[in-house]
Amino acid sequence: MLYLNLHEQPQTILEAIVIARSCCSLNPERPSGRLKIGDTVAASYVRAGIDDGGCAAVRHVGLARVFRKFTEGQLSLPRAAADFQIPISRLGDLGERGKVHRDIYGSREKMAPFTLGPVEPASSYPILWSHDVRRERSMMVAPDHSGLVRPGCHEHARSVWATATRLHLRTGLRLNSECVAACRNSQPALGGAAHFCLL
């Protein structure tokens, strides 16, 4: 499969046709490179399997190469003399999946024991809930809400809180808005989109 990542959106149909036809002239032996039309670099491309969806929307082909090597347990940096072997584990070997958003807060009370309130310094149930790209510029993201227990749901709230963690993973990750796929808290909290409970 060929992943072609345009550097700019074609301004005319003719420009789009020229780019599309130029793809046919790419060397099938080259796993990655740049598509040049005249003196202009119009796109970057990577040949990869359908499971390598991370090669889409990558402007710098070197980053795609680093990513693919990383999935094989190697850190391959462009100027390094050799690749570094790095241990990789499946998340399931490190812990178990925590609760998703509908298990924390939602319209079905039997599933979700909390409603959301403003964040407080001494919150009994801190929750990382709202998506705000301005806050998600680092790996440490603080909780932004407090969980308020629904009437008669205290036992259920405690069982949900037993899965609180400092590590939160995004689900439904989109390339256009999310900056981080995972974040941490300084203290255990419940996650909004999804979180991963370390054993």
N, C-alpha and C positions, 0 to 999 in steps of 0.2 A: 504494500500500500504506500502511496506517495502522499505525504503531508506537505502541502504548499502553503506557506504563511506569507501573505502579501504584506509588504511594508506600508502600502497605502491603498486605499480603495480606488479601483479604476474610475476615472472621471467620465469616460465615454464607453459606449458599447464596442467601438473599434479597439480601444485600448484593452478591454477585457478579452476580446478575441485574439489579439496579438499575444497577450500573456498566456492564454490557454493553448494556442498553437505552439508557443515556445516551449511549453512543458514536454511536448512530444520529442524535442531535440535534446532533452537531458540525457546524459550518459547513464544507462541503466546499471553500470558497474559501480558508480559513485553512490555511497550510502547517504551522503548529505552534501550540501553546498548552497551556492547562491545562484539565482536565476537573473542573468543580466540581459537587458534589452538595450542594445547600443552601449552607452557608457553608464546607464542607470541600473542599479540593482533594484529589481522590481519585487523580489521575494526571496525567501529562504526556503529550502526544502529538506526533508528528511524521509528516507525510506525506512519504514518500520511496520510491524504487524498491527493488527486491529486492536490488540490489547495494549499497545503503546500509545494510548490516547493523549498522554502527556506531551507528545511531540506536536500536538496542535497548538496554535497560538504562541509559538516560540519564535521570536525574531532572530535570535542569535543561535546558529546551528551548533556552536560549541556547547551551549547549555543543554541541548537535546542529547548530545553525545555523553556529557557528564551524567545526565539523568539515566540514560539507558545502562551505562556501566554501573551506576549506583545500585540499580535493581539486581545486578549480578554479584553484589558484595564487593565492588571495587570503586575506589575514589580515583578517578582519572582526571587530573588537572592538566590544562593545556601546556604549561611550562615545566611540569614536573618530569624528572628523568624516568620515573617508573610509577606504576599504579600502586595505590595503597589498598591492602586488604582490610575490609571493615566487617565486623560481625553484624549480621542482620537477623532479626527475629520477627516472627509473626506476632501481631498484637495479642492474639489468643494465647500465646505462650507466656506473655507477661502479665496478663490480667484477664478480666472478663468484662463483657459489655455492660454498661450501666443503663440507666433509664433514658428513653427518648422524651421529647417535649410533651407528648400527649399523656405520658405517665406522671408528669409533674404538675402541669397546669392545663386545663382545658374545660370543655363543656360537660364532659362525662365524669361526674363526681366519683363513681366507683373506681375509675382508673386514676384520676388525678386528685390528690388530696389538698392541693394548694390553690389559692388565688395569689395574685401578685400585688405587692405593695412597694412603696419607695425603699430604696436601699438605706440601711441604718448601720452605724458603726458596730453595734452589738446585736446584730440580727441573729435570731435563733436558727433560721434557715436561709443563708445567703444563696442567691441564684444568679447565674450568668444567663441572661435571657435575650436581651435586645441585641440586634445586629447593628453595629455602628462602625463603619469602615475607618472613621477617624480614630477610634479607640484601639482598633486592631492593627496597629503598626508595629507591635512587638509580641514576643511570645508570652509575656505576662499581661493578662487582662483581668481586671478586678470585677467581682460580682456587681451587678447593676440593679438588682431587685432583692426584696425580701419575700420569702414564702410565707403567706398567711394561711394558717390551717383552716380548712372548711369545718363547719360544725359537725361533730361526730366522726371526724377523720383523723384523730390524733394518733391512733395506733398505726393506721396506714401511713401517715406522714413519717412516723419513726422508721417504718420499714423502708420507705423510699429514701429517707436520709441515710440509711445504712449503706447506700451506694454512692454517697457523696465522695468526691475525689478532687484532686488538684489538677488533673489532666483532662482536657476537654477536646474532643475531635469534632470537626464539622462534617455534616452529611449534606448531600445535595450541593457540593462545592461547585461554584460557577466561576469561570475565568474572568468575568467582567467586574466583579465587585469584591470578592473575598481576598484578603491579603495573606491570611494564615490558614492552614488546614488544621492546626492544633495549637492550643494555648494552655497556659498553666495559671493557677491562682496561688496566692501566698498562703491560703488556708483552704480546707475542703469546702466545696460548694456543689450545688446541683447545676447541671448544664441545660441549656435551652434546646439547641438543635439536637445534640447528642453528647454524651460524655462516656468516658471509658474508665472503669473502676479498676485501679491497680490492686492486685492481691497483696 
